[in-house]
Amino acid sequence: MAFFEDLKGKATDLVQSGVAKSMQLAEIAKLKTANMGEEDTIKKAYIELGKLYYAENGAVAGGAYAAACERITAAKAAIETNNDRITQLKATAGEPEDASVEVEVKAAAEESNVTEFPVQAEVDLEVDIESEEPKDE
C-alpha cells in the first residue's frame, strides 16, 4: 500500500508542477502581449512626435533632422506630382483617342461596301517609365 501512496504523491506533485508551469507560461504570454501593445503605443507616439516636429521645424531643421526632413519634403513633392498626373489622366480618360480612327475606318468601309472586319489589329505599347512616352513595338 505504501507503494501506491508514494506513486499517488508523486503524481500529485507532477500535476501541481505542471499546473504551476502552465500558469507561469500563461502569465508570460499575457505580459508579452501587453509589451507588444506598449511598443505599438510608443511607435505611434514617435510618429506623432515626428509629424509635429516636421510641421514646426521641417523647413529649417538642422543637424541630424535635416536629412529626414528633406526626404519627407521630396516625397511630398513626388506625391503631389503623381496626383497631378493622375488628375490629368482621369480628365482625358473620358475622351478615347482612337474614336476618330474608328469613325474613319467605318466611313471607308461604307464607301467600299465592306460590312465585316474579320481581323482586328492590336497595337502593343511599351511605356518608358522615366520619360512616360509610349513606344511602338
N, CA, C and O of each residue as an XYZ file, in Angstrom:
548
protein
N       0.814     -1.188      0.000
C       0.000      0.000      0.000
C       0.865      1.262      0.000
O       0.458      2.280     -0.559
N       1.989      1.219      0.583
C       2.887      2.351      0.658
C       3.368      2.733     -0.742
O       3.601      3.906     -1.031
N       3.511      1.737     -1.595
C       3.942      1.985     -2.968
C       2.925      2.851     -3.706
O       3.294      3.798     -4.399
N       1.619      2.515     -3.550
C       0.564      3.278     -4.212
C       0.445      4.698     -3.644
O       0.187      5.644     -4.388
N       0.631      4.843     -2.346
C       0.595      6.160     -1.716
C       1.760      7.026     -2.240
O       1.602      8.214     -2.520
N       2.920      6.385     -2.360
C       4.097      7.095     -2.871
C       3.877      7.505     -4.326
O       4.204      8.625     -4.719
N       3.323      6.594     -5.117
C       3.027      6.874     -6.527
C       1.983      7.976     -6.652
O       2.098      8.856     -7.506
N       0.959      7.925     -5.794
C      -0.090      8.954     -5.790
C       0.504     10.315     -5.435
O       0.146     11.322     -6.047
N       1.405     10.356     -4.457
C       2.047     11.605     -4.043
C       2.893     12.190     -5.167
O       2.877     13.400     -5.394
N       3.639     11.328     -5.877
C       4.479     11.792     -6.985
C       3.617     12.309     -8.143
O       3.953     13.312     -8.773
N       2.507     11.620     -8.418
C       1.602     12.052     -9.488
C       0.981     13.397     -9.146
O       0.858     14.269    -10.007
N       0.590     13.564     -7.891
C       0.009     14.828     -7.445
C       1.032     15.959     -7.569
O       0.704     17.053     -8.028
N       2.264     15.688     -7.158
C       3.323     16.698     -7.273
C       3.565     17.059     -8.741
O       3.759     18.226     -9.083
N       3.551     16.042     -9.595
C       3.772     16.266    -11.024
C       2.654     17.111    -11.625
O       2.923     18.020    -12.411
N       1.421     16.826    -11.272
C       0.280     17.592    -11.772
C       0.350     19.031    -11.270
O       0.135     19.969    -12.038
N       0.650     19.208     -9.984
C       0.746     20.561     -9.423
C       1.889     21.330    -10.075
O       1.771     22.527    -10.337
N       2.979     20.646    -10.330
C       4.103     21.285    -11.002
C       3.707     21.696    -12.423
O       4.066     22.782    -12.878
N       2.973     20.834    -13.116
C       2.506     21.137    -14.475
C       1.546     22.311    -14.496
O       1.620     23.161    -15.385
N       0.637     22.366    -13.515
C      -0.316     23.470    -13.425
C       0.420     24.769    -13.144
O       0.109     25.802    -13.736
N       1.398     24.721    -12.241
C       2.160     25.931    -11.904
C       2.936     26.422    -13.131
O       2.979     27.620    -13.411
N       3.550     25.477    -13.861
C       4.307     25.857    -15.057
C       3.365     26.428    -16.117
O       3.695     27.411    -16.781
N       2.204     25.814    -16.272
C       1.211     26.283    -17.239
C       0.745     27.699    -16.891
O       0.607     28.542    -17.778
N       0.507     27.958    -15.622
C       0.088     29.294    -15.196
C       1.210     30.302    -15.422
O       0.954     31.444    -15.803
N       2.442     29.883    -15.191
C       3.593     30.747    -15.414
C       3.705     31.099    -16.898
O       3.919     32.262    -17.242
N       3.564     30.107    -17.777
C       3.637     30.347    -19.216
C       2.498     31.244    -19.694
O       2.701     32.093    -20.562
N       1.303     31.061    -19.135
C       0.166     31.901    -19.499
C       0.411     33.354    -19.090
O       0.087     34.272    -19.843
N       0.975     33.562    -17.918
C       1.271     34.932    -17.471
C       2.354     35.568    -18.340
O       2.276     36.752    -18.670
N       3.371     34.772    -18.711
C       4.424     35.282    -19.598
C       3.823     35.711    -20.924
O       4.170     36.767    -21.452
N       2.918     34.893    -21.471
C       2.273     35.224    -22.748
C       1.455     36.509    -22.617
O       1.488     37.352    -23.513
N       0.728     36.668    -21.524
C      -0.048     37.889    -21.312
C       0.861     39.107    -21.205
O       0.545     40.167    -21.747
N       1.974     38.966    -20.519
C       2.904     40.087    -20.375
C       3.558     40.440    -21.707
O       3.745     41.618    -22.013
N       3.905     39.432    -22.498
C       4.486     39.705    -23.815
C       3.483     40.415    -24.715
O       3.848     41.319    -25.466
N       2.214     40.005    -24.639
C       1.167     40.671    -25.418
C       1.001     42.120    -24.961
O       0.839     43.021    -25.784
N       1.043     42.337    -23.655
C       0.947     43.700    -23.128
C       2.132     44.534    -23.599
O       1.972     45.707    -23.936
N       3.332     43.929    -23.626
C       4.524     44.650    -24.099
C       4.388     45.032    -25.568
O       4.775     46.134    -25.957
N       3.846     44.141    -26.383
C       3.656     44.462    -27.799
C       2.689     45.635    -27.953
O       2.892     46.489    -28.816
N       1.648     45.687    -27.135
C       0.726     46.811    -27.166
C       1.414     48.108    -26.770
O       1.175     49.150    -27.379
N       2.262     48.050    -25.761
C       3.001     49.236    -25.323
C       3.994     49.681    -26.399
O       4.164     50.880    -26.620
N       4.656     48.724    -27.075
C       5.576     49.073    -28.162
C       4.827     49.760    -29.302
O       5.342     50.695    -29.916
N       3.611     49.292    -29.583
C       2.790     49.932    -30.608
C       2.441     51.363    -30.187
O       2.451     52.277    -31.012
N       2.136     51.549    -28.918
C       1.852     52.893    -28.404
C       3.070     53.800    -28.573
O       2.932     54.966    -28.943
N       4.255     53.268    -28.303
C       5.492     54.051    -28.460
C       5.692     54.428    -29.924
O       6.021     55.574    -30.227
N       5.496     53.475    -30.834
C       5.669     53.758    -32.265
C       4.713     54.850    -32.723
O       5.098     55.748    -33.472
N       3.475     54.771    -32.275
C       2.503     55.799    -32.644
C       2.914     57.165    -32.087
O       2.764     58.186    -32.758
N       3.426     57.174    -30.871
C       3.877     58.441    -30.273
C       5.078     58.995    -31.033
O       5.167     60.204    -31.248
N       6.011     58.118    -31.447
C       7.153     58.569    -32.255
C       6.676     59.184    -33.570
O       7.182     60.221    -34.000
N       5.718     58.548    -34.191
C       5.191     59.073    -35.457
C       4.548     60.435    -35.236
O       4.780     61.373    -36.000
N       3.745     60.535    -34.192
C       3.095     61.811    -33.880
C       4.134     62.888    -33.560
O       4.010     64.033    -33.997
N       5.154     62.509    -32.797
C       6.216     63.439    -32.448
C       6.948     63.909    -33.705
O       7.245     65.095    -33.852
N       7.236     62.968    -34.610
C       7.910     63.325    -35.858
C       7.069     64.251    -36.717
O       7.587     65.198    -37.308
N       5.769     63.979    -36.788
C       4.877     64.840    -37.567
C       4.826     66.249    -36.979
O       4.849     67.241    -37.708
N       4.757     66.318    -35.662
C       4.738     67.632    -35.009
C       6.046     68.377    -35.259
O       6.034     69.571    -35.560
N       7.169     67.680    -35.136
C       8.455     68.323    -35.368
C       8.553     68.812    -36.800
O       8.979     69.940    -37.052
N       8.152     67.949    -37.754
C       8.234     68.337    -39.164
C       7.337     69.543    -39.445
O       7.720     70.448    -40.186
N       6.147     69.550    -38.854
C       5.226     70.662    -39.072
C       5.804     71.973    -38.540
O       5.614     73.027    -39.147
N       6.500     71.911    -37.424
C       7.042     73.124    -36.818
C       8.415     73.507    -37.353
O       8.714     74.695    -37.474
N       9.256     72.526    -37.676
C      10.653     72.818    -37.997
C      11.135     72.221    -39.315
O      12.329     72.283    -39.607
N      10.264     71.657    -40.100
C      10.681     70.958    -41.308
C      11.481     71.798    -42.275
O      12.444     71.315    -42.872
N      11.099     73.031    -42.433
C      11.787     73.900    -43.388
C      13.142     74.379    -42.883
O      14.025     74.693    -43.681
N      13.311     74.436    -41.575
C      14.559     74.969    -41.016
C      15.277     73.950    -40.142
O      16.107     74.325    -39.313
N      14.979     72.696    -40.310
C      15.585     71.660    -39.469
C      17.089     71.622    -39.686
O      17.572     71.818    -40.801
N      17.798     71.378    -38.648
C      19.248     71.322    -38.737
C      19.779     70.020    -38.178
O      19.039     69.220    -37.606
N      21.048     69.825    -38.349
C      21.700     68.651    -37.779
C      21.181     67.348    -38.358
O      20.975     67.218    -39.564
N      20.977     66.399    -37.481
C      20.543     65.066    -37.890
C      19.121     65.062    -38.455
O      18.739     64.142    -39.178
N      18.357     66.071    -38.129
C      16.968     66.132    -38.581
C      16.844     66.610    -40.028
O      15.843     66.322    -40.685
N      17.823     67.320    -40.525
C      17.735     67.941    -41.844
C      17.536     66.904    -42.950
O      16.689     67.092    -43.823
N      18.292     65.830    -42.924
C      18.197     64.819    -43.983
C      16.820     64.157    -43.986
O      16.232     63.953    -45.048
N      16.313     63.828    -42.822
C      14.996     63.197    -42.737
C      13.905     64.150    -43.214
O      12.989     63.742    -43.929
N      14.002     65.407    -42.824
C      13.010     66.396    -43.253
C      13.074     66.611    -44.763
O      12.040     66.795    -45.405
N      14.282     66.591    -45.335
C      14.419     66.736    -46.791
C      13.796     65.549    -47.523
O      13.170     65.720    -48.569
N      13.970     64.340    -46.970
C      13.341     63.160    -47.598
C      11.827     63.273    -47.569
O      11.155     62.933    -48.542
N      11.293     63.747    -46.460
C       9.841     63.913    -46.341
C       9.354     64.955    -47.336
O       8.351     64.739    -48.016
N      10.049     66.078    -47.430
C       9.659     67.147    -48.356
C       9.718     66.651    -49.799
O       8.816     66.938    -50.586
N      10.763     65.916    -50.154
C      10.883     65.372    -51.519
C       9.776     64.371    -51.806
O       9.214     64.368    -52.901
N       9.456     63.525    -50.841
C       8.394     62.539    -51.026
C       7.042     63.219    -51.196
O       6.230     62.796    -52.018
N       6.802     64.264    -50.423
C       5.541     65.005    -50.560
C       5.444     65.663    -51.929
O       4.368     65.685    -52.527
N       6.546     66.196    -52.431
C       6.550     66.808    -53.766
C       6.283     65.752    -54.837
O       5.551     66.008    -55.793
N       6.872     64.573    -54.680
C       6.639     63.491    -55.649
C       5.183     63.041    -55.623
O       4.599     62.763    -56.671
N       4.603     62.970    -54.446
C       3.185     62.599    -54.325
C       2.314     63.634    -55.021
O       1.375     63.275    -55.731
N       2.611     64.900    -54.828
C       1.840     65.975    -55.474
C       1.945     65.890    -56.989
O       0.951     66.051    -57.698
N       3.162     65.633    -57.486
C       3.358     65.486    -58.933
C       2.557     64.293    -59.464
O       1.902     64.391    -60.502
N       2.613     63.178    -58.751
C       1.856     61.991    -59.166
C       0.354     62.252    -59.147
O      -0.361     61.819    -60.050
N      -0.125     62.952    -58.133
C      -1.558     63.260    -58.058
C      -1.987     64.179    -59.197
O      -3.082     64.026    -59.737
N      -1.135     65.130    -59.564
C      -1.446     65.998    -60.702
C      -1.551     65.177    -61.983
O      -2.459     65.389    -62.787
N      -0.624     64.242    -62.172
C      -0.649     63.393    -63.370
C      -1.892     62.505    -63.376
O      -2.499     62.302    -64.428
N      -2.276     61.977    -62.221
C      -3.493     61.162    -62.117
C      -4.704     61.986    -62.521
O      -5.574     61.506    -63.248
N      -4.762     63.232    -62.050
C      -5.868     64.122    -62.406
C      -5.911     64.349    -63.913
O      -6.983     64.323    -64.517
N      -4.746     64.571    -64.520
C      -4.687     64.756    -65.979
C      -5.176     63.511    -66.710
O      -5.944     63.611    -67.667
N      -4.734     62.346    -66.262
C      -5.132     61.097    -66.921
C      -6.624     60.848    -66.781
O      -7.267     60.390    -67.726
N      -7.175     61.140    -65.630
C      -8.611     60.960    -65.427
C      -9.409     61.925    -66.286
O     -10.485     61.579    -66.772
N      -8.891     63.136    -66.478
C      -9.594     64.140    -67.276
C      -9.663     63.721    -68.740
O     -10.663     63.980    -69.409
N      -8.623     63.083    -69.239
C      -8.615     62.666    -70.644
C      -9.148     61.262    -70.845
O      -9.301     60.824    -71.985
N      -9.435     60.543    -69.770
C      -9.917     59.165    -69.882
C     -11.292     59.094    -70.543
O     -11.607     58.092    -71.185
N     -12.096     60.108    -70.404
C     -13.435     60.102    -70.985
C     -13.440     60.319    -72.482
O     -14.469     60.102    -73.121
N     -12.336     60.738    -73.063
C     -12.249     61.025    -74.485
C     -11.261     60.063    -75.139
O     -10.064     60.350    -75.182
N     -11.746     58.907    -75.657
C     -10.817     57.960    -76.268
C     -10.216     58.535    -77.544
O     -10.924     59.048    -78.410
N      -8.886     58.438    -77.638
C      -8.187     58.994    -78.786
C      -8.451     58.196    -80.059
O      -8.384     58.753    -81.155
N      -8.748     56.913    -79.938
C      -8.931     56.087    -81.122
C     -10.356     56.159    -81.682
O     -10.658     55.472    -82.657
N     -11.237     56.972    -81.091
C     -12.611     57.080    -81.580
C     -12.641     57.646    -82.994
O     -13.421     57.179    -83.823
N     -11.813     58.636    -83.284
C     -11.802     59.221    -84.620
C     -11.283     58.219    -85.643
O     -11.753     58.206    -86.780
N     -10.330     57.387    -85.265
C      -9.809     56.359    -86.170
C     -10.904     55.362    -86.505
O     -11.033     54.953    -87.659
N     -11.693     54.966    -85.519
C     -12.779     54.010    -85.737
C     -13.808     54.588    -86.700
O     -14.282     53.878    -87.587
N     -14.161     55.856    -86.545
C     -15.120     56.508    -87.438
C     -14.585     56.532    -88.862
O     -15.326     56.251    -89.803
N     -13.294     56.866    -89.035
C     -12.691     56.908    -90.363
C     -12.688     55.531    -91.017
O     -12.947     55.427    -92.216
N     -12.405     54.483    -90.267
C     -12.394     53.117    -90.809
C     -13.799     52.711    -91.236
O     -13.970     52.117    -92.301
N     -14.799     53.018    -90.430
C     -16.176     52.675    -90.797
C     -16.619     53.439    -92.035
O     -17.304     52.878    -92.890
N     -16.243     54.704    -92.145
C     -16.611     55.501    -93.321
C     -15.965     54.924    -94.577
O     -16.601     54.837    -95.628
N     -14.693     54.528    -94.461
C     -14.007     53.937    -95.609
C     -14.639     52.605    -95.986
O     -14.718     52.271    -97.168
N     -15.087     51.848    -95.003
C     -15.721     50.558    -95.281
C     -17.058     50.751    -95.983
O     -17.407     49.976    -96.873
N     -17.804     51.769    -95.594
C     -19.092     52.030    -96.237
C     -18.898     52.424    -97.698
O     -19.683     52.041    -98.565
N     -17.839     53.195    -97.958
C     -17.559     53.602    -99.335
C     -17.211     52.408   -100.208
O     -17.553     52.380   -101.390
N     -16.532     51.418    -99.631
C     -16.128     50.269   -100.442
C     -17.042     49.069   -100.225
O     -16.713     47.959   -100.644
N     -18.194     49.278    -99.571
C     -19.206     48.248    -99.346
C     -18.689     47.057    -98.541
O     -19.120     45.930    -98.786
N     -17.806     47.263    -97.614
C     -17.335     46.200    -96.724
C     -18.216     46.236    -95.484
O     -18.378     47.282    -94.855
N     -18.787     45.079    -95.136
C     -19.706     45.050    -93.994
C     -19.098     44.394    -92.764
O     -19.583     44.615    -91.654
N     -18.053     43.595    -92.928
C     -17.444     42.937    -91.775
C     -15.949     43.196    -91.761
O     -15.314     43.390    -92.797
N     -15.417     43.191    -90.565
C     -13.979     43.335    -90.384
C     -13.477     42.045    -89.730
O     -13.580     41.900    -88.511
N     -12.937     41.107    -90.511
C     -12.569     39.817    -89.952
C     -11.392     39.872    -88.974
O     -11.306     39.032    -88.079
N     -10.518     40.805    -89.118
C      -9.341     40.882    -88.246
C      -9.314     42.248    -87.577
O      -9.502     43.282    -88.219
N      -9.079     42.225    -86.294
C      -8.953     43.487    -85.567
C      -7.493     43.641    -85.186
O      -6.920     42.772    -84.529
N      -6.905     44.725    -85.591
C      -5.494     44.960    -85.296
C      -5.340     45.470    -83.875
O      -6.134     46.275    -83.389
N      -4.298     44.981    -83.225
C      -3.987     45.452    -81.890
C      -2.582     46.015    -81.900
O      -1.704     45.506    -82.598
N      -2.376     47.046    -81.139
C      -1.060     47.668    -81.051
C      -0.583     47.508    -79.618
O      -1.268     47.900    -78.674
N       0.605     46.925    -79.467
C       1.205     46.802    -78.145
C       2.087     48.016    -77.911
O       2.898     48.395    -78.756
N       1.908     48.613    -76.748
C       2.708     49.781    -76.402
C       3.577     49.443    -75.208
O       3.143     48.771    -74.273
N       4.790     49.913    -75.253
C       5.686     49.800    -74.120
C       5.926     51.210    -73.625
O       6.242     52.104    -74.409
N       5.778     51.409    -72.327
C       5.946     52.746    -71.771
C       7.263     52.805    -71.020
O       7.537     51.985    -70.143
N       8.067     53.783    -71.379
C       9.305     54.032    -70.662
C       8.929     54.849    -69.443
O       8.500     55.995    -69.572
N       9.086     54.272    -68.257
C       8.611     54.903    -67.026
C       9.299     56.236    -66.783
O       8.672     57.171    -66.285
N      10.559     56.337    -67.122
C      11.272     57.585    -66.858
C      10.756     58.733    -67.718
O      10.613     59.856    -67.235
N      10.474     58.452    -69.005
C      10.054     59.541    -69.876
C       8.544     59.604    -70.047
O       8.020     60.600    -70.545
N       7.839     58.552    -69.641
C       6.385     58.458    -69.750
C       5.904     58.602    -71.181
O       4.752     58.980    -71.393
N       6.737     58.318    -72.172
C       6.374     58.383    -73.574
C       6.144     56.966    -74.082
O       6.986     56.098    -73.850
N       5.028     56.699    -74.772
C       4.800     55.354    -75.303
C       5.724     55.074    -76.475
O       6.079     55.976    -77.233
N       6.111     53.805    -76.615
C       6.942     53.379    -77.719
C       6.207     52.285    -78.465
O       5.698     51.351    -77.845
N       6.139     52.383    -79.797
C       5.548     51.330    -80.604
C       6.549     50.198    -80.708
O       7.749     50.419    -80.871
N       6.025     48.955    -80.610
C       6.915     47.810    -80.750
C       6.998     47.365    -82.178
O       7.706     46.406    -82.486
